[in-house]
Amino acid sequence: MQNIESLLIANRGEIAVRLARTGKKLGIRTISIYSEADAVSSHVKAADEAVLLSGNSSTVYTDGEQIIRIAKEKRVDAIVPGYGFLSENAEFARQVKDADVAWVGPSPEAIEAFGIKHTARDLAEKAGVPIVPGTKGLVENEDDAVKAAQSLGFPVMLKATGGGGGMGLVTCSTAEEVKNGFKMVKSRGQTLFKNPGVFIERYYPSSRHIEVQIFGNGQGEAIHFGERECSIQRRHQKVIEECPSPFVQKHEGMREKLGDAAVRLAKSIRYGSVGTIEYLVDDNTGDFFFLEMNTRLQVEHGITESCYNVDLVELMLKQADAELAGVGGLSSQELQALQPMGPNGAAIEARVYAENPLRDHAPSPGLLQEVEWKELGGSRIDTWVFTGSNVTPNYGLVNPPIYVKL
């Protein structure tokens, strides 16, 4: 690191601990932020310094104005957002840059371009990446939604264009379901994402969710670190992830096709930093279609790191450091030298949820009376919990992912 000597971690919990680990490895002074509810959380102790956020514990991690003020008071060189909260907030990223602080992530323009799903489809199509058959743009009302669904052929999926994380999705098999689903998705989109826009795609009942990890240098060059299988889900939420994908492993040449398409898309917008291209893959034909691009680090990034011997957070920091130096990003030669031939071994991630299975897996916050991790050879546990810690209802109830490399 030549320019980034101090780093504010704009997140909490497991990912904040993980970000601090790489920061310290690179000799960067790390500063964490925390709410009153997180006063004894592991991420508070993981950094070199911690600052208490003022305000409601449920909302302080999205108080961009306060976070930037702390960054300026502490004279930090960069802010890293992790995932969730402000990680895909283009306006916050822009405000960070305007405050003369480096933003460790893709440009605000890239975040905006892929933040709206129906426009992201257009970008993918222009880059020659296959997209799921669907509507051109948004549908305005129930009648148009029904006509579009009938034209595409049932079943279809209605999607909130501003959605993410598996929220704002409804599958429909009849015209009546489309009418009801349209109202539901529109309302959910407005409530959760402040965007009521709805579009429709054909639904593939026998399909897989496979994503490709990419990294770009912001100057038109990009590489990929293979794929992850994320098909084991509940309520559109990932539970188990695998690297590499067993399905891709069985289909010769598929990794190259998925990777080439992902890199092509990243290059087309001169993408900088880490990102993930998500695909829908037809179980029967092996055809793949662009779903969306996540302009941030993913929860499951650790299994890619395990199989490709790479520290993605370190790459993000090096890219931001190069941008701060005024050279635009990592050099093409440096980036291409990192392009791997394929995975080394296999890794599986399991997410641990704080839920009550006897109540249809309803959220179950509370005190963790005993926590004990068995770290075997090849395992990796990214965690923030310990015996006596409290899982609060203020944030998502996903507890630490557990990685095992085989």
N, C-alpha and C positions, 0 to 999 in steps of 0.2 A: 504494500500500500504506500503510495506516494503522497496522496492528498487527503484521504480519509483517516483521521486519527481518532475521531470520536463519533459515536453512533447512538442515536436514540431509537429504541425499539418500541414502535407504536402498536403494541399488542399485549396479550396476556397469556398465562398458562403455558401449555406444552410448547407452542411454536415460539414464544418469547424466550423460553429456556434454550431451545434449539438454536435460535438466532444468536443468542449471547455466546453460546459455545464456539461458533465459528468466528465471531468477532474477537473473542479472547485469543483464539488460535492464531489470528492474524495480527495480534498485538494492538487491537483497537480498543479504546476505552468505551465501555458500554453503559448506557443509562436506560433503566427500565421505568415505566410509569405504572401506577396501580391505583385501583379504586379502594374505598374503605372496606368493601367486601373481600378484597384480595390482599389485605394487609399482611397476611402470613403465607401467601402463595409462594411457591418455589421460584417463580420468575422474578420476584422482588430480590431474592438473595443471589440469583444467578448473575446479575449485572454488577458492575463496579459501583454503581450508584443508583438509587431509586428515588422517584419523586411521586408524592401523593397527588392524585388528581382531585380537584374540588368539584362537587356536584353529585347528582344522583348516580349511584353505582351502576345502574342499568344502562346509562347513556354516556358516561364520561369517555369511554374509549372511542367514541365517534365525535368528540368535541375537538374538531380540527383546529379551531382558533386557539384553544388552550394548549394543545400539543405543540403547535408551532411556537407559541410564546415560550414554553418551557425549553424548546430546542434553542431558541435565540438566547435565552437567559443562560443556558449551559454552554453556549457557543459550540454546539455540535456541528460536525461537518456534513452529516447525512442522517436521513430518517429511513428506516426500513419498516414496511407495514406487515410483513408476513401474509396471512390469509384472513378473510373475513374482515369485519369492521370497515376500515377505510382503504383496504388494499386495492379495491377496484373503483375508487372514487376519483374520477378525473379532475374534478374541481380541487380536491385536497392536494393531489399531486401537483397541480398547477400552482397552488398557493405555496407549497413547499419550495418549489423552484423560484417563485417570485421573492421568497424570503432569503434567497441566496444560500439555500441548504440543498444538498444533493438528494435526489429522490432515488432510492434503490428499487428500481422496477422499471417497467416500460413507460413510454411517454404518455402524457395525458391524452394526446391524439389517438394513440393506439388503444388505450383503455376505452375511450369514447366510441371508437369505430367498432369494437367488438362487444360493447356493453349492451347494445340493442340487437337482439337476436335476428330480427328479420333483415337488418342491414348487414349483419355479419354473414348471412347466407349469400347476399349479393357479392360481397368481397370474395368469398370462397369460390363462387361460380366464375367470377372474373379471372381468378387465378387458376382456373381449370381443375378445381377440386370438386368431386361429385357432391351434390346436395340431395337431401331427402326430398322426393316429390312433394310440393306444397304450394301454398298461395304466394303470388307475387305481391309482397307487401302485406298490409294489415287488412282484416275484414272488419267492416264498420258496424254490422248489426247481425241479429240472429238469422234473418232470411238469407243474407249473403253467406253467412257461415254454413248454413244448410246446403245452399247451392254448391259452395266450394267443396264441402265434404262429399256430396253426391258425385261431383265431377272426379274427385280423387279416388273414390271408392272406399267403403268402410272396411275395417275400422280406421279412425283417424285420431290424431292427438291435437288438442287445442293447447296453445302455449302462450304464456304471458311474455311479450317481447322484452320486457325489462327484467324477467325472472332469472333465477339462478339457484344452485344448490338443490335442484329437484323440486323447487316450489313453483306453483303456478302452472301445473300440468294436469290435464284431464283427458282420459281416453274415452272415446264415444263410438258406439256401434250402430246407433240409429239416429234419425233426424231429431227425434224428441230429446235424446241425450245431448245432441249438439246444441239445441236451443238452451237447455238448462246449463250445459257446460260453458257456453259462451258467457252467460251472465255471471257464473261463478268465477271464471278465469279473469274476466274484466274487473270484477270487484276485488278479487285477490291481488291483481296486478296493481290496482290503484292503492290499496291498503299497504301492501308490502313494499312496493317498488316505486310508488308515485307515478306509475305509468300504466294506463288502462289498456294499452294496445294488445291486440290478440291476432295471432296468425295460426295457420293450420298446416299440419304435415300428415302424410300417410303414416299409419302406425304399423309396425312390423312386429307381430306377436312373438315370432321366433327370431330373436336377434340378440346381439351382444353389444356391450358398451366397452369400447376399446379406445384408449387415448394415447397420444404420442407426446413425449416430452421434447420440447424444442428450446433452443437458445439462439438469440440473434444479437448482432453487434450494433444495430441501429444504423448501419451503413450499407444495408442490402445483402449482407451475408448471414447465413444461419446454418445450424447443424441440428441433429436430433440424437437423443439418447434412448432410442427404442420405444417400446410400447408397454402399457400396463393394461391388464384385464380388470375391469371394474363391474362385471356383470352380476355379481352377487349383491343384491340390494333389497331393501325393504322400504316401501313407501317412497320410492325414487331416491332413497338415501343409501350411499355406499356402506357396506359392512365389511366385505373381504376384498382385497386387491391383490393381484399377482403380477409379478414381473419375472420373466416375459409372459405373454399371453399363451396359454396352452393351445388355444385355437390357432393363433398365428404360427406357432411352432410347427403345427401339423400341415400348414399350407405354404409350400415352398414359394418364395418370392413375395409373400404378402407383406413382410416387414419392410421390404424395400419400397413397395408401392405406398404403404401408409406413411412411411417416413418421407419419401420424396414429395408426396402431396402436401404434407405438413410444412416441410421446408419451403416449398414453392409459395405457399400462402404467407409464411413469415417474411420471405424475401420481398414479396410483392408490395408490402407496406413498410419495408425497412424497419422491421420489428427489432427492438432492443431489449435485452434481458431475458428472463425465463418466462416460458408460457407453455400452455398445454392445449393441443388440438384434440377435441373429443369427436369420436366417430360412432355411428351406428353401423354394425356389421350384420348383414343377413346371414343367419345360421345355415340356411340351405344352399345359398349360391356363393357366399363369400364376398358378395358385393359390399362396398363400404360407402358411407355417406357422411359428410360433415354435419356435426350437430352444433358445436359452438367452440369458441376459444376462450380459455380462462387466462386472463392477463395478470397472472400472479403465481406464486408458489402454491402447489397443491398439498393437502394434508398427506397424501400418499407419496410424496416425493422421495421419501426415505428408501423405498424398495428399489427405485431407480438408482439411487446413490449406491446401494449395496451391490447391485448387479453390474454397474458400470464404473465403479471405483472413482466416483466424482463427488465433489462437494458443490452442489448447485448454489448454495448460499454464498460460498466463496466466489463463484463465478459472477453472481449478481453484484457483489461488492467490488470486484475487479472492473466490471463494466461501468458501474457508477463512478469509480475512481478515475477511469479513463475519460468519462464524460466530463468530470470535474476538472480534469487537466486540459480540456478543450480539444481533445483529439477525436471526439465522437464516439469512441468505444474501443473494444478490443480489436486488434488488427485482424484482417482476414486470415493471414498466415497462422496467427496464434489460435484462432477459432477453429480453422480446418484441421489443425494438428490434434484437436481434441475429439474429432469425429471418430467414434468407436466402430469396430467391425461388427460387434454383436455383444450380447450379454455374457457375463461370466457367472454361471450358476443360475439359481432361481431364488426369488424371495417372495414372501407372503406377508401382507399386513392385515391385522385384525383390529377393528376399532372396538373399544370397550365403551358401552353406553350405560349411563345411569338411568335405568328404566325398571319398571315393575312388570315382569312377564305375566303376572296373574291379573293385571289390569290392562290387557291388550298393549303391553309395552308402553304404558304411559310414563312420562318423565317422572323421575324419582330423586329429587335433590335431597341432600342431607349430609350428616356426618359419616365419614369413612372410618369405621371403628378399627379395621385392620387392613393394612396394605403390605403385601410382600410380593416382590418380583423375583422370579427364578430366571436369572440370566445365564443361559447355556451358551456354549460355543456357537458363534454365528448369529446370535440373537441381538436385537437392538431395541431398547425400550425408550421412547421419547415420552417423557412424563412430566407432570407437575404435581401429582398427588402423592400423599404420604399418610401414614396412620395419624388420624386426628385432623386431617384437612377436611374442609367442607365444600361440597359441590353445591353452589348456590343456584337459585332459579333465575338469576339475572342474565345468564348467558346460555349458549347452547350446551347441551348435556352430553357432548361427546368427550369421553375421557381419553387417556393416552392411547395412541396407536401402538401396537406391538409388531415389530418386524422380526421375521426369522428368515435367514438365508440358508438355503439348502445346497 
